[in-house]
Amino acid sequence: MMEWIPIVFFSFKGIVLVIGMFYAIKWHYDQGQKKQVTDKRTLLRISVAVALAFAALLTGLLLLTAQLSKTLGLDLTLP
């Protein structure tokens, strides 16, 4: 059972990264097609919102990973 866990997790990670990169490229392409100029205030507000969302998702992922490791009985203490 344990030998399948890395295969499943790495496969899932690869699929998520491929899907994310597809939508990132598509979004940038669509933004280039619009040819709209946003002012600096709007750009700063959007950048802060994206950074906060990223930090929140990263924190949630960290907590989920810690809980999963405890559930699986993994010892993650530093030596």
VOBA-962211 format. One record per residue: residue number from 1; residue in three letters; x, y, z of N, C-alpha, C, O in turn. Coordinates in steps of 0.02 Angstrom, whole numbers. Last residue first. Example, Ala and Ser with C-alpha at 12.3 -4.5 7.8 and 13.67 -1.06 7.14 Angstrom:
<sites>
+-----+-----+--------+--------+--------+--------+--------+--------+--------+--------+--------+--------+--------+--------+
|   n | res |    n.u |    n.v |    n.w |   ca.u |   ca.v |   ca.w |    c.u |    c.v |    c.w |    o.u |    o.v |    o.w |
+-----+-----+--------+--------+--------+--------+--------+--------+--------+--------+--------+--------+--------+--------+
|   2 | SER |    642 |   -112 |    354 |    684 |    -53 |    357 |    645 |      2 |    394 |    670 |     57 |    402 |
|   1 | ALA |    660 |   -284 |    390 |    615 |   -225 |    390 |    660 |   -165 |    390 |    712 |   -166 |    423 |
+-----+-----+--------+--------+--------+--------+--------+--------+--------+--------+--------+--------+--------+--------+
</sites>
This chain:
<sites>
+-----+-----+--------+--------+--------+--------+--------+--------+--------+--------+--------+--------+--------+--------+
|   n | res |    n.u |    n.v |    n.w |   ca.u |   ca.v |   ca.w |    c.u |    c.v |    c.w |    o.u |    o.v |    o.w |
+-----+-----+--------+--------+--------+--------+--------+--------+--------+--------+--------+--------+--------+--------+
|  79 | PRO |    757 |    820 |    694 |    803 |    784 |    738 |    839 |    830 |    787 |    879 |    806 |    827 |
|  78 | LEU |    584 |    869 |    692 |    654 |    881 |    671 |    701 |    846 |    719 |    686 |    841 |    779 |
|  77 | THR |    444 |    766 |    657 |    483 |    807 |    704 |    555 |    813 |    678 |    581 |    767 |    647 |
|  76 | LEU |    353 |    689 |    589 |    386 |    744 |    553 |    425 |    790 |    599 |    438 |    848 |    582 |
|  75 | ASP |    298 |    534 |    571 |    334 |    574 |    621 |    374 |    627 |    584 |    425 |    611 |    553 |
|  74 | LEU |    135 |    484 |    523 |    203 |    502 |    503 |    234 |    545 |    557 |    201 |    588 |    586 |
|  73 | GLY |      3 |    441 |    532 |     51 |    420 |    583 |    123 |    434 |    565 |    168 |    400 |    590 |
|  72 | LEU |    -97 |    487 |    455 |    -61 |    429 |    429 |     -8 |    404 |    478 |     22 |    351 |    467 |
|  71 | THR |   -133 |    597 |    533 |   -181 |    543 |    522 |   -147 |    479 |    499 |   -165 |    424 |    519 |
|  70 | LYS |    -20 |    677 |    518 |    -37 |    650 |    584 |    -85 |    591 |    579 |    -79 |    542 |    615 |
|  69 | SER |    -30 |    705 |    382 |     28 |    668 |    407 |     16 |    640 |    477 |     39 |    585 |    492 |
|  68 | LEU |   -150 |    776 |    380 |   -146 |    712 |    345 |    -86 |    671 |    370 |    -91 |    610 |    377 |
|  67 | GLN |   -111 |    890 |    452 |   -164 |    846 |    478 |   -162 |    777 |    444 |   -172 |    727 |    478 |
|  66 | ALA |    -14 |    942 |    366 |      4 |    923 |    434 |    -48 |    876 |    464 |    -30 |    827 |    497 |
|  65 | THR |    -92 |    966 |    252 |    -37 |    919 |    248 |    -17 |    896 |    318 |     -3 |    836 |    328 |
|  64 | LEU |   -179 |   1065 |    302 |   -206 |   1002 |    277 |   -151 |    948 |    274 |   -164 |    890 |    291 |
|  63 | LEU |    -86 |   1167 |    329 |   -125 |   1137 |    383 |   -155 |   1070 |    363 |   -156 |   1023 |    403 |
|  62 | LEU |    -40 |   1192 |    198 |      6 |   1173 |    251 |    -31 |   1138 |    309 |     -8 |   1087 |    334 |
|  61 | LEU |   -158 |   1233 |    136 |   -123 |   1173 |    113 |    -75 |   1147 |    165 |    -69 |   1086 |    175 |
|  60 | GLY |   -183 |   1351 |    207 |   -231 |   1296 |    209 |   -199 |   1230 |    187 |   -212 |   1178 |    217 |
|  59 | THR |    -72 |   1426 |    166 |    -81 |   1409 |    237 |   -129 |   1351 |    244 |   -117 |   1306 |    285 |
|  58 | LEU |    -99 |   1435 |     29 |    -38 |   1403 |     52 |    -43 |   1382 |    125 |    -21 |   1328 |    143 |
|  57 | LEU |   -218 |   1508 |     31 |   -218 |   1440 |      4 |   -156 |   1401 |     26 |   -160 |   1342 |     40 |
|  56 | ALA |   -169 |   1629 |     86 |   -222 |   1591 |    120 |   -224 |   1519 |     96 |   -230 |   1473 |    136 |
|  55 | ALA |    -76 |   1668 |    -12 |    -54 |   1655 |     57 |   -106 |   1614 |     95 |    -88 |   1569 |    133 |
|  54 | PHE |   -162 |   1685 |   -122 |   -108 |   1635 |   -125 |    -85 |   1618 |    -55 |    -74 |   1559 |    -40 |
|  53 | ALA |   -241 |   1790 |    -76 |   -272 |   1726 |    -91 |   -220 |   1671 |    -94 |   -232 |   1616 |    -69 |
|  52 | LEU |   -142 |   1889 |    -66 |   -177 |   1867 |     -6 |   -211 |   1799 |    -17 |   -211 |   1756 |     27 |
|  51 | ALA |   -106 |   1902 |   -202 |    -56 |   1882 |   -152 |    -89 |   1857 |    -88 |    -66 |   1807 |    -60 |
|  50 | VAL |   -228 |   1946 |   -256 |   -199 |   1882 |   -278 |   -148 |   1857 |   -228 |   -145 |   1797 |   -213 |
|  49 | ALA |   -240 |   2069 |   -190 |   -291 |   2018 |   -182 |   -265 |   1949 |   -202 |   -279 |   1899 |   -168 |
|  48 | VAL |   -128 |   2136 |   -238 |   -133 |   2122 |   -167 |   -185 |   2067 |   -155 |   -174 |   2023 |   -113 |
|  47 | SER |   -162 |   2143 |   -375 |   -102 |   2108 |   -354 |   -104 |   2090 |   -280 |    -84 |   2035 |   -261 |
|  46 | ILE |   -277 |   2224 |   -370 |   -282 |   2155 |   -394 |   -221 |   2114 |   -372 |   -229 |   2056 |   -352 |
|  45 | ARG |   -219 |   2343 |   -324 |   -272 |   2310 |   -286 |   -279 |   2237 |   -306 |   -287 |   2194 |   -263 |
|  44 | LEU |   -129 |   2372 |   -428 |   -104 |   2360 |   -361 |   -156 |   2323 |   -319 |   -138 |   2277 |   -282 |
|  43 | LEU |   -220 |   2392 |   -534 |   -170 |   2339 |   -539 |   -142 |   2322 |   -470 |   -132 |   2263 |   -455 |
|  42 | THR |   -288 |   2504 |   -487 |   -324 |   2442 |   -497 |   -276 |   2383 |   -500 |   -290 |   2330 |   -472 |
|  41 | ARG |   -181 |   2596 |   -487 |   -218 |   2582 |   -425 |   -256 |   2516 |   -431 |   -255 |   2476 |   -384 |
|  40 | LYS |   -141 |   2605 |   -620 |    -96 |   2576 |   -570 |   -132 |   2557 |   -506 |   -115 |   2507 |   -474 |
|  39 | ASP |   -268 |   2556 |   -740 |   -228 |   2604 |   -703 |   -189 |   2570 |   -648 |   -203 |   2512 |   -630 |
|  38 | THR |   -255 |   2454 |   -884 |   -282 |   2466 |   -818 |   -238 |   2516 |   -782 |   -177 |   2519 |   -793 |
|  37 | VAL |   -296 |   2448 |  -1050 |   -246 |   2474 |  -1004 |   -280 |   2487 |   -937 |   -327 |   2526 |   -933 |
|  36 | GLN |   -332 |   2310 |  -1154 |   -356 |   2364 |  -1110 |   -299 |   2384 |  -1064 |   -259 |   2343 |  -1041 |
|  35 | LYS |   -321 |   2205 |  -1243 |   -284 |   2267 |  -1256 |   -311 |   2325 |  -1214 |   -312 |   2382 |  -1237 |
|  34 | LYS |   -373 |   2076 |  -1256 |   -417 |   2132 |  -1237 |   -386 |   2199 |  -1252 |   -421 |   2246 |  -1272 |
|  33 | GLN |   -269 |   1992 |  -1284 |   -317 |   2005 |  -1337 |   -362 |   2065 |  -1320 |   -385 |   2100 |  -1365 |
|  32 | GLY |   -204 |   1981 |  -1163 |   -170 |   2014 |  -1218 |   -217 |   2031 |  -1275 |   -206 |   2081 |  -1310 |
|  31 | GLN |   -297 |   1906 |  -1094 |   -283 |   1974 |  -1072 |   -248 |   2014 |  -1127 |   -260 |   2073 |  -1135 |
|  30 | ASP |   -286 |   1784 |  -1163 |   -349 |   1822 |  -1166 |   -338 |   1894 |  -1144 |   -369 |   1939 |  -1172 |
|  29 | TYR |   -156 |   1749 |  -1124 |   -172 |   1759 |  -1195 |   -235 |   1800 |  -1202 |   -238 |   1847 |  -1243 |
|  28 | HIS |   -173 |   1735 |   -987 |   -128 |   1786 |  -1012 |   -141 |   1800 |  -1086 |   -137 |   1858 |  -1108 |
|  27 | TRP |   -264 |   1627 |   -987 |   -284 |   1691 |   -957 |   -239 |   1747 |   -984 |   -264 |   1800 |  -1002 |
|  26 | LYS |   -188 |   1525 |  -1047 |   -250 |   1547 |  -1078 |   -271 |   1616 |  -1052 |   -292 |   1659 |  -1091 |
|  25 | ILE |    -87 |   1511 |   -951 |    -70 |   1533 |  -1018 |   -132 |   1559 |  -1055 |   -128 |   1610 |  -1089 |
|  24 | ALA |   -168 |   1468 |   -843 |   -126 |   1529 |   -837 |   -108 |   1555 |   -906 |   -112 |   1616 |   -918 |
|  23 | TYR |   -224 |   1350 |   -891 |   -268 |   1408 |   -878 |   -228 |   1472 |   -869 |   -253 |   1526 |   -886 |
|  22 | PHE |   -106 |   1273 |   -902 |   -149 |   1284 |   -960 |   -192 |   1346 |   -950 |   -197 |   1390 |   -993 |
|  21 | MET |    -59 |   1272 |   -771 |    -20 |   1307 |   -822 |    -62 |   1320 |   -885 |    -55 |   1372 |   -918 |
|  20 | GLY |   -162 |   1195 |   -710 |   -149 |   1264 |   -690 |   -110 |   1303 |   -742 |   -125 |   1361 |   -755 |
|  19 | ILE |   -145 |   1073 |   -776 |   -208 |   1109 |   -783 |   -198 |   1183 |   -765 |   -224 |   1228 |   -799 |
|  18 | VAL |    -15 |   1042 |   -731 |    -29 |   1048 |   -803 |    -93 |   1088 |   -814 |    -95 |   1131 |   -858 |
|  17 | LEU |    -35 |   1036 |   -591 |     11 |   1085 |   -620 |     -2 |   1095 |   -695 |      0 |   1152 |   -719 |
|  16 | VAL |   -125 |    928 |   -582 |   -145 |    994 |   -558 |   -100 |   1048 |   -588 |   -125 |   1101 |   -609 |
|  15 | ILE |    -44 |    824 |   -632 |   -107 |    841 |   -666 |   -129 |    912 |   -646 |   -150 |    951 |   -689 |
|  14 | GLY |     59 |    822 |   -536 |     73 |    836 |   -606 |     11 |    858 |   -645 |     13 |    904 |   -685 |
|  13 | LYS |    -13 |    788 |   -421 |     23 |    851 |   -424 |     37 |    871 |   -496 |     29 |    929 |   -515 |
|  12 | PHE |    -56 |    659 |   -457 |   -105 |    712 |   -443 |    -73 |    781 |   -449 |   -101 |    827 |   -478 |
|  11 | SER |     69 |    596 |   -467 |     25 |    600 |   -525 |    -27 |    655 |   -516 |    -39 |    694 |   -563 |
|  10 | PHE |    113 |    607 |   -335 |    150 |    641 |   -389 |    108 |    647 |   -452 |    113 |    696 |   -488 |
|   9 | PHE |     13 |    529 |   -269 |     23 |    600 |   -253 |     59 |    637 |   -308 |     40 |    693 |   -325 |
|   8 | VAL |     30 |    402 |   -331 |    -35 |    436 |   -334 |    -26 |    511 |   -321 |    -53 |    552 |   -358 |
|   7 | ILE |    164 |    375 |   -299 |    141 |    374 |   -369 |     76 |    413 |   -376 |     69 |    453 |   -422 |
|   6 | PRO |    167 |    379 |   -159 |    204 |    429 |   -198 |    181 |    432 |   -271 |    178 |    486 |   -301 |
|   5 | ILE |     74 |    266 |   -133 |     59 |    335 |   -112 |    100 |    386 |   -151 |     71 |    434 |   -175 |
|   4 | TRP |    119 |    141 |   -165 |     76 |    174 |   -213 |     63 |    247 |   -196 |     44 |    286 |   -239 |
|   3 | GLU |    189 |     92 |    -57 |    227 |    106 |   -118 |    186 |    141 |   -171 |    214 |    168 |   -219 |
|   2 | MET |     94 |     65 |     41 |    134 |    126 |     47 |    174 |    142 |    -17 |    190 |    200 |    -28 |
|   1 | MET |     41 |    -60 |      0 |      0 |      0 |      0 |     43 |     63 |      0 |     29 |    110 |    -38 |
+-----+-----+--------+--------+--------+--------+--------+--------+--------+--------+--------+--------+--------+--------+
</sites>
